[in-house]
Amino acid sequence: MIKSIIFDFDGVLVESVDIKTRAFARVFESEGEAVMASVVEYHLQNAGVSRFDKFRHIYETILERPLSAARFDALCGQFADLVVDEVSRAPFVRGALEFLDNFAPNCYTCFISTATPQEEIEEIIRQRAMRNYFKAIHGAPKKKAAIVQEILDTHGIHPNTAVYVGDAMSDYKAAAANHVPFIARVRGDIEIFNGVNCTKITDLTELAQAIANVARFTG
């Protein structure tokens, strides 16, 4: 029986993926069109990786310049200024709010595992009045695999009684590393999960049935 759900946030509960993509473009637009395009491509190919790691990679590999602590902090602040209010106002993924209203926390113990920085995701959750749905909220700089392990260990959850709902390979890998069944929310990018043996849904109107299907196979 599935008793716990670990949710990614962007693209799973809230339609905010494009907001983050536009923010990466804005932050690096002064570097020119070619760099901006490379940054956006890297960001899209590494969905679910924290912006902290992305900024370091961009400077090391794309810009080939050292990243000072002061510049790193400035990038993080600029990015947060671009996204927090917009994500707080973004629409829910279809079916997400209805699922949370109907099933959390009475039927399932729910958690958030996100690459969004901890303080930022807590502020977004506060602005969206979503805190009562979740037992705990976990963000960067923790890695997602470590977050899942911490959730299981801290709350005494057996992997077969949980499910992870995500939209990126980083989510799938975090679930697989902890032997937690995975449900992929896919949009037009279903090829991300080509060859991955997992349940796939297009929005959260399908989540209750998907969880029931997973539960049949996990016992």
ChimeraX attribute file (.defattr): number of C-alpha atoms within 10 A of each C-alpha:
attribute: neighborCount
match mode: 1-to-1
recipient: residues
	/A:1	14
	/A:2	21
	/A:3	16
	/A:4	25
	/A:5	22
	/A:6	27
	/A:7	22
	/A:8	26
	/A:9	25
	/A:10	24
	/A:11	20
	/A:12	24
	/A:13	24
	/A:14	19
	/A:15	17
	/A:16	21
	/A:17	18
	/A:18	13
	/A:19	16
	/A:20	22
	/A:21	17
	/A:22	13
	/A:23	18
	/A:24	23
	/A:25	20
	/A:26	15
	/A:27	16
	/A:28	18
	/A:29	15
	/A:30	10
	/A:31	11
	/A:32	9
	/A:33	12
	/A:34	9
	/A:35	17
	/A:36	19
	/A:37	15
	/A:38	16
	/A:39	25
	/A:40	19
	/A:41	13
	/A:42	15
	/A:43	21
	/A:44	16
	/A:45	13
	/A:46	14
	/A:47	18
	/A:48	25
	/A:49	22
	/A:50	20
	/A:51	21
	/A:52	17
	/A:53	12
	/A:54	16
	/A:55	19
	/A:56	16
	/A:57	16
	/A:58	19
	/A:59	16
	/A:60	13
	/A:61	10
	/A:62	15
	/A:63	14
	/A:64	10
	/A:65	11
	/A:66	10
	/A:67	16
	/A:68	11
	/A:69	9
	/A:70	8
	/A:71	11
	/A:72	15
	/A:73	13
	/A:74	12
	/A:75	18
	/A:76	15
	/A:77	11
	/A:78	14
	/A:79	17
	/A:80	16
	/A:81	12
	/A:82	17
	/A:83	20
	/A:84	17
	/A:85	13
	/A:86	14
	/A:87	23
	/A:88	18
	/A:89	15
	/A:90	15
	/A:91	14
	/A:92	18
	/A:93	20
	/A:94	17
	/A:95	15
	/A:96	19
	/A:97	19
	/A:98	13
	/A:99	16
	/A:100	20
	/A:101	12
	/A:102	12
	/A:103	15
	/A:104	20
	/A:105	15
	/A:106	11
	/A:107	12
	/A:108	19
	/A:109	19
	/A:110	24
	/A:111	22
	/A:112	24
	/A:113	30
	/A:114	27
	/A:115	26
	/A:116	24
	/A:117	18
	/A:118	16
	/A:119	12
	/A:120	15
	/A:121	23
	/A:122	17
	/A:123	15
	/A:124	20
	/A:125	19
	/A:126	13
	/A:127	15
	/A:128	13
	/A:129	11
	/A:130	13
	/A:131	15
	/A:132	13
	/A:133	20
	/A:134	19
	/A:135	16
	/A:136	14
	/A:137	19
	/A:138	24
	/A:139	22
	/A:140	21
	/A:141	16
	/A:142	16
	/A:143	18
	/A:144	26
	/A:145	18
	/A:146	14
	/A:147	21
	/A:148	25
	/A:149	18
	/A:150	14
	/A:151	20
	/A:152	18
	/A:153	12
	/A:154	9
	/A:155	11
	/A:156	9
	/A:157	15
	/A:158	15
	/A:159	21
	/A:160	19
	/A:161	18
	/A:162	27
	/A:163	23
	/A:164	27
	/A:165	29
	/A:166	28
	/A:167	28
	/A:168	23
	/A:169	18
	/A:170	18
	/A:171	28
	/A:172	23
	/A:173	15
	/A:174	22
	/A:175	26
	/A:176	15
	/A:177	14
	/A:178	16
	/A:179	16
	/A:180	24
	/A:181	24
	/A:182	25
	/A:183	24
	/A:184	26
	/A:185	25
	/A:186	19
	/A:187	14
	/A:188	7
	/A:189	11
	/A:190	14
	/A:191	10
	/A:192	15
	/A:193	18
	/A:194	9
	/A:195	7
	/A:196	12
	/A:197	9
	/A:198	14
	/A:199	17
	/A:200	21
	/A:201	19
	/A:202	16
	/A:203	18
	/A:204	22
	/A:205	16
	/A:206	16
	/A:207	21
	/A:208	11
	/A:209	12
	/A:210	16
	/A:211	22
	/A:212	12
	/A:213	12
	/A:214	21
	/A:215	18
	/A:216	10
	/A:217	10
	/A:218	14
	/A:219	9
